Amino acid sequence: MNGILTNVFLIARKDLRDALASRWFILYTIAFAGLGLCVAYVSAGASGLSGFGRTSAGLINLVLLVVPLMGLTAGAGAVAGDRERGMLAYLLAQPISRFEYITGRYVALAVALAMSISIGFGISAAAMAMKNATTEIAGYLLLVGLTVALAMAMLSVGMLISVLVRRTAVATGAAVFVWLVLVFGTDLGIMAGTLSLSLSIESLLGIALANPLQVFKMASLQFVDASLDVLGPAGLYAQTEYARSLPWIFASVLLAWIVLPLASAWVAMVRRSPV
């Protein structure tokens, strides 16, 4: 066990150092921080920076668009990039198992994404604090935690894509396609089910819960004390029927999206050639 942890730590330390020095980390951090500041100003209108509560609500849609793409593309380039450069075959020729390699890579990228997101949120929070906008900070911190969890889930999906696809460009294209499906597909599916397919309210809720982005949206709205009826019949039904259980349901779905794709990546890694 100590040997496994040591190998995972060594791989994660090297990959984290590389990730923090990479262009994608710097660009994602700058973009997320800049967009977060823009949302804070827009939420306040002409009166300057808004408080944490209004900014949290405004950041939800920003997170839904940007963070899944960050996680998916970061994960998609991980294994496929090493395979293209010949680094994967070299590393696996060392006394390192495929489980240790995947785990180390995931941990490094997860920490890098969490740092990028935290820096972006932190800059927005610092700017608001300088303007004495210090109300409802608990909801803001909960939003940060949910955003990190969503990024970890999308990173797991990206890692699975990276294991299954051999070329980095193809893996990145597949990640963008998955992002488009998750961002737009479920909303369109719920609308179609509501308007034309006459699906039951339970089915509509099931479609919403199958998408980690929808789960993030529902959990975030609940934590900032907004009504879920803004999400339509599925949100209203969830709030009415499962009010006390909703936090556990949301947490379980996000955890499943973190664990299951990553476990599938481990299995696929064992069965595939490193070249």
Contacts in CASP RR format, 6 or more apart in sequence:
PFRMAT RR
TARGET T0000
AUTHOR 0000-0000-0000
METHOD contacts of the structure
MODEL  1
MNGILTNVFLIARKDLRDALASRWFILYTIAFAGLGLCVAYVSAGASGLS
GFGRTSAGLINLVLLVVPLMGLTAGAGAVAGDRERGMLAYLLAQPISRFE
YITGRYVALAVALAMSISIGFGISAAAMAMKNATTEIAGYLLLVGLTVAL
AMAMLSVGMLISVLVRRTAVATGAAVFVWLVLVFGTDLGIMAGTLSLSLS
IESLLGIALANPLQVFKMASLQFVDASLDVLGPAGLYAQTEYARSLPWIF
ASVLLAWIVLPLASAWVAMVRRSPV
4 97 0 8 1.000
4 99 0 8 1.000
4 100 0 8 1.000
7 95 0 8 1.000
7 96 0 8 1.000
7 97 0 8 1.000
7 100 0 8 1.000
8 100 0 8 1.000
8 103 0 8 1.000
8 104 0 8 1.000
8 107 0 8 1.000
9 104 0 8 1.000
11 91 0 8 1.000
11 96 0 8 1.000
11 100 0 8 1.000
11 101 0 8 1.000
11 103 0 8 1.000
11 104 0 8 1.000
11 105 0 8 1.000
11 108 0 8 1.000
12 103 0 8 1.000
12 104 0 8 1.000
12 105 0 8 1.000
12 107 0 8 1.000
12 108 0 8 1.000
12 111 0 8 1.000
13 108 0 8 1.000
14 108 0 8 1.000
15 104 0 8 1.000
15 105 0 8 1.000
15 108 0 8 1.000
15 109 0 8 1.000
16 107 0 8 1.000
16 108 0 8 1.000
16 111 0 8 1.000
16 112 0 8 1.000
18 108 0 8 1.000
19 25 0 8 1.000
19 74 0 8 1.000
19 108 0 8 1.000
19 109 0 8 1.000
19 112 0 8 1.000
20 112 0 8 1.000
20 115 0 8 1.000
24 73 0 8 1.000
24 74 0 8 1.000
25 112 0 8 1.000
25 115 0 8 1.000
25 116 0 8 1.000
28 70 0 8 1.000
28 113 0 8 1.000
28 116 0 8 1.000
29 115 0 8 1.000
29 116 0 8 1.000
29 119 0 8 1.000
29 120 0 8 1.000
31 66 0 8 1.000
32 66 0 8 1.000
32 67 0 8 1.000
32 70 0 8 1.000
32 116 0 8 1.000
32 117 0 8 1.000
32 119 0 8 1.000
32 120 0 8 1.000
33 119 0 8 1.000
33 120 0 8 1.000
33 122 0 8 1.000
33 123 0 8 1.000
33 124 0 8 1.000
34 120 0 8 1.000
34 123 0 8 1.000
35 62 0 8 1.000
35 66 0 8 1.000
36 55 0 8 1.000
36 59 0 8 1.000
36 62 0 8 1.000
36 120 0 8 1.000
36 121 0 8 1.000
36 123 0 8 1.000
36 124 0 8 1.000
37 123 0 8 1.000
37 124 0 8 1.000
37 127 0 8 1.000
39 55 0 8 1.000
39 58 0 8 1.000
39 59 0 8 1.000
39 62 0 8 1.000
39 124 0 8 1.000
40 49 0 8 1.000
40 50 0 8 1.000
40 51 0 8 1.000
40 55 0 8 1.000
40 124 0 8 1.000
40 127 0 8 1.000
40 128 0 8 1.000
41 48 0 8 1.000
41 49 0 8 1.000
41 50 0 8 1.000
42 58 0 8 1.000
43 50 0 8 1.000
43 51 0 8 1.000
43 54 0 8 1.000
43 55 0 8 1.000
43 57 0 8 1.000
43 58 0 8 1.000
44 50 0 8 1.000
44 51 0 8 1.000
44 54 0 8 1.000
48 131 0 8 1.000
49 55 0 8 1.000
49 127 0 8 1.000
49 128 0 8 1.000
49 131 0 8 1.000
49 133 0 8 1.000
50 128 0 8 1.000
50 133 0 8 1.000
51 128 0 8 1.000
51 133 0 8 1.000
51 134 0 8 1.000
51 135 0 8 1.000
51 136 0 8 1.000
52 125 0 8 1.000
52 128 0 8 1.000
52 133 0 8 1.000
52 134 0 8 1.000
52 135 0 8 1.000
52 136 0 8 1.000
52 137 0 8 1.000
52 139 0 8 1.000
52 140 0 8 1.000
53 135 0 8 1.000
53 136 0 8 1.000
53 139 0 8 1.000
53 140 0 8 1.000
53 224 0 8 1.000
55 124 0 8 1.000
55 128 0 8 1.000
55 133 0 8 1.000
55 140 0 8 1.000
56 136 0 8 1.000
56 139 0 8 1.000
56 140 0 8 1.000
56 143 0 8 1.000
56 220 0 8 1.000
56 224 0 8 1.000
57 221 0 8 1.000
57 224 0 8 1.000
57 226 0 8 1.000
59 121 0 8 1.000
59 124 0 8 1.000
59 143 0 8 1.000
60 143 0 8 1.000
60 217 0 8 1.000
60 220 0 8 1.000
60 221 0 8 1.000
60 224 0 8 1.000
63 143 0 8 1.000
63 147 0 8 1.000
63 150 0 8 1.000
63 216 0 8 1.000
63 220 0 8 1.000
64 183 0 8 1.000
64 213 0 8 1.000
64 216 0 8 1.000
64 217 0 8 1.000
65 183 0 8 1.000
67 117 0 8 1.000
67 147 0 8 1.000
67 150 0 8 1.000
67 151 0 8 1.000
67 154 0 8 1.000
68 150 0 8 1.000
68 151 0 8 1.000
68 154 0 8 1.000
68 179 0 8 1.000
68 182 0 8 1.000
68 183 0 8 1.000
68 212 0 8 1.000
68 213 0 8 1.000
69 154 0 8 1.000
69 175 0 8 1.000
69 176 0 8 1.000
69 179 0 8 1.000
70 113 0 8 1.000
70 116 0 8 1.000
70 151 0 8 1.000
70 154 0 8 1.000
71 109 0 8 1.000
71 113 0 8 1.000
71 151 0 8 1.000
71 154 0 8 1.000
71 155 0 8 1.000
71 158 0 8 1.000
72 154 0 8 1.000
72 155 0 8 1.000
72 157 0 8 1.000
72 158 0 8 1.000
72 161 0 8 1.000
72 175 0 8 1.000
72 176 0 8 1.000
72 178 0 8 1.000
72 179 0 8 1.000
73 158 0 8 1.000
73 172 0 8 1.000
73 175 0 8 1.000
73 176 0 8 1.000
74 109 0 8 1.000
74 112 0 8 1.000
74 113 0 8 1.000
74 155 0 8 1.000
74 158 0 8 1.000
75 109 0 8 1.000
75 155 0 8 1.000
75 158 0 8 1.000
75 159 0 8 1.000
75 161 0 8 1.000
75 162 0 8 1.000
75 175 0 8 1.000
76 158 0 8 1.000
76 159 0 8 1.000
76 161 0 8 1.000
76 162 0 8 1.000
76 165 0 8 1.000
76 168 0 8 1.000
76 171 0 8 1.000
76 172 0 8 1.000
76 173 0 8 1.000
76 174 0 8 1.000
76 175 0 8 1.000
77 158 0 8 1.000
77 162 0 8 1.000
77 168 0 8 1.000
77 171 0 8 1.000
77 172 0 8 1.000
78 105 0 8 1.000
78 109 0 8 1.000
78 158 0 8 1.000
78 159 0 8 1.000
78 162 0 8 1.000
79 88 0 8 1.000
79 102 0 8 1.000
79 105 0 8 1.000
79 159 0 8 1.000
79 162 0 8 1.000
79 163 0 8 1.000
79 265 0 8 1.000
79 269 0 8 1.000
80 162 0 8 1.000
80 165 0 8 1.000
80 166 0 8 1.000
80 167 0 8 1.000
80 168 0 8 1.000
80 170 0 8 1.000
80 171 0 8 1.000
81 87 0 8 1.000
81 88 0 8 1.000
81 162 0 8 1.000
81 168 0 8 1.000
81 171 0 8 1.000
82 88 0 8 1.000
82 91 0 8 1.000
83 89 0 8 1.000
83 166 0 8 1.000
83 274 0 8 1.000
83 275 0 8 1.000
84 166 0 8 1.000
84 167 0 8 1.000
84 168 0 8 1.000
86 275 0 8 1.000
88 101 0 8 1.000
88 274 0 8 1.000
88 275 0 8 1.000
89 274 0 8 1.000
89 275 0 8 1.000
91 101 0 8 1.000
92 98 0 8 1.000
92 101 0 8 1.000
92 274 0 8 1.000
98 266 0 8 1.000
98 269 0 8 1.000
98 270 0 8 1.000
99 266 0 8 1.000
99 269 0 8 1.000
99 270 0 8 1.000
101 269 0 8 1.000
102 159 0 8 1.000
102 163 0 8 1.000
102 262 0 8 1.000
102 265 0 8 1.000
102 266 0 8 1.000
102 269 0 8 1.000
103 266 0 8 1.000
105 159 0 8 1.000
106 155 0 8 1.000
106 156 0 8 1.000
106 159 0 8 1.000
106 262 0 8 1.000
109 155 0 8 1.000
109 159 0 8 1.000
110 151 0 8 1.000
110 152 0 8 1.000
110 155 0 8 1.000
113 148 0 8 1.000
113 151 0 8 1.000
113 152 0 8 1.000
113 155 0 8 1.000
114 148 0 8 1.000
114 151 0 8 1.000
114 152 0 8 1.000
117 144 0 8 1.000
117 147 0 8 1.000
117 148 0 8 1.000
117 151 0 8 1.000
118 144 0 8 1.000
118 148 0 8 1.000
121 140 0 8 1.000
121 143 0 8 1.000
121 144 0 8 1.000
121 147 0 8 1.000
125 137 0 8 1.000
125 140 0 8 1.000
128 134 0 8 1.000
136 224 0 8 1.000
139 223 0 8 1.000
139 224 0 8 1.000
142 220 0 8 1.000
142 223 0 8 1.000
143 220 0 8 1.000
143 223 0 8 1.000
143 224 0 8 1.000
146 216 0 8 1.000
146 219 0 8 1.000
146 220 0 8 1.000
146 223 0 8 1.000
146 254 0 8 1.000
147 216 0 8 1.000
149 216 0 8 1.000
149 254 0 8 1.000
149 258 0 8 1.000
150 212 0 8 1.000
150 213 0 8 1.000
150 216 0 8 1.000
150 254 0 8 1.000
152 258 0 8 1.000
153 212 0 8 1.000
153 254 0 8 1.000
153 257 0 8 1.000
153 258 0 8 1.000
153 261 0 8 1.000
154 212 0 8 1.000
156 257 0 8 1.000
156 258 0 8 1.000
156 259 0 8 1.000
156 260 0 8 1.000
156 261 0 8 1.000
156 262 0 8 1.000
156 265 0 8 1.000
157 175 0 8 1.000
157 178 0 8 1.000
157 257 0 8 1.000
157 261 0 8 1.000
158 171 0 8 1.000
158 175 0 8 1.000
158 178 0 8 1.000
158 261 0 8 1.000
159 261 0 8 1.000
159 262 0 8 1.000
159 265 0 8 1.000
160 261 0 8 1.000
160 262 0 8 1.000
160 264 0 8 1.000
160 265 0 8 1.000
160 268 0 8 1.000
161 171 0 8 1.000
161 174 0 8 1.000
161 175 0 8 1.000
161 178 0 8 1.000
162 171 0 8 1.000
162 265 0 8 1.000
163 265 0 8 1.000
163 268 0 8 1.000
163 269 0 8 1.000
163 272 0 8 1.000
164 268 0 8 1.000
164 272 0 8 1.000
165 171 0 8 1.000
165 174 0 8 1.000
182 211 0 8 1.000
182 212 0 8 1.000
182 213 0 8 1.000
183 213 0 8 1.000
186 207 0 8 1.000
186 208 0 8 1.000
186 210 0 8 1.000
186 211 0 8 1.000
186 213 0 8 1.000
186 214 0 8 1.000
189 207 0 8 1.000
190 204 0 8 1.000
190 207 0 8 1.000
190 208 0 8 1.000
190 234 0 8 1.000
193 199 0 8 1.000
193 203 0 8 1.000
193 204 0 8 1.000
194 204 0 8 1.000
194 233 0 8 1.000
199 207 0 8 1.000
201 233 0 8 1.000
201 234 0 8 1.000
201 237 0 8 1.000
202 237 0 8 1.000
204 233 0 8 1.000
204 234 0 8 1.000
204 237 0 8 1.000
205 234 0 8 1.000
205 235 0 8 1.000
205 237 0 8 1.000
205 238 0 8 1.000
206 234 0 8 1.000
207 234 0 8 1.000
208 214 0 8 1.000
208 215 0 8 1.000
208 218 0 8 1.000
208 231 0 8 1.000
208 234 0 8 1.000
208 235 0 8 1.000
208 238 0 8 1.000
209 215 0 8 1.000
209 249 0 8 1.000
209 253 0 8 1.000
212 253 0 8 1.000
212 254 0 8 1.000
212 257 0 8 1.000
214 231 0 8 1.000
215 250 0 8 1.000
215 253 0 8 1.000
215 254 0 8 1.000
216 254 0 8 1.000
217 231 0 8 1.000
218 228 0 8 1.000
218 231 0 8 1.000
218 235 0 8 1.000
218 238 0 8 1.000
218 246 0 8 1.000
218 250 0 8 1.000
219 246 0 8 1.000
219 247 0 8 1.000
219 250 0 8 1.000
219 254 0 8 1.000
221 227 0 8 1.000
221 228 0 8 1.000
221 230 0 8 1.000
221 231 0 8 1.000
222 228 0 8 1.000
222 239 0 8 1.000
222 246 0 8 1.000
222 247 0 8 1.000
222 250 0 8 1.000
227 239 0 8 1.000
228 235 0 8 1.000
228 236 0 8 1.000
228 238 0 8 1.000
228 239 0 8 1.000
229 235 0 8 1.000
229 236 0 8 1.000
229 239 0 8 1.000
238 246 0 8 1.000
239 246 0 8 1.000
242 249 0 8 1.000
END
